[in-house]
Amino acid sequence: MEKCKELIPKVVAQEVNSIAPAAWIHREVVRLRPFEAHNRRIARALANAFLQLGGHVAIFFPDREELCLAISEDLEHPGHLAQFYEEVLRWNISQGGLRP
């Protein structure tokens, strides 16, 4: 929670690219499962909020299995999910993107 509080002002001020923080919050919510239900859905919503705070468009994940693999891989190799987010963001933009 403390890291989240620290990241939000930096993302809003665009001191950091919001892709890595978005990937981080997504992975942490999925990993910690803080809610009784819908943790994956909440994780995607929070990640999209981080992306939009940083000036990116909200993204849609076209392949749930690829997303789950990217999250698992990120647990062993931090940074992998952020790279996956960059790929998905480019794909979303090429498809017209989601509108805020």
Secondary structure, 3 states (H helix, E strand, C coil): CHHHHHHHHHHHCCCCCCHHHHHHHHHHHHHHCCCCCCHHHHHHHHHHHHHHHCCCCCCCCCCHHHHHHHHHHHHHCCCHHHHHHHHHHHHHHHCCCCCC
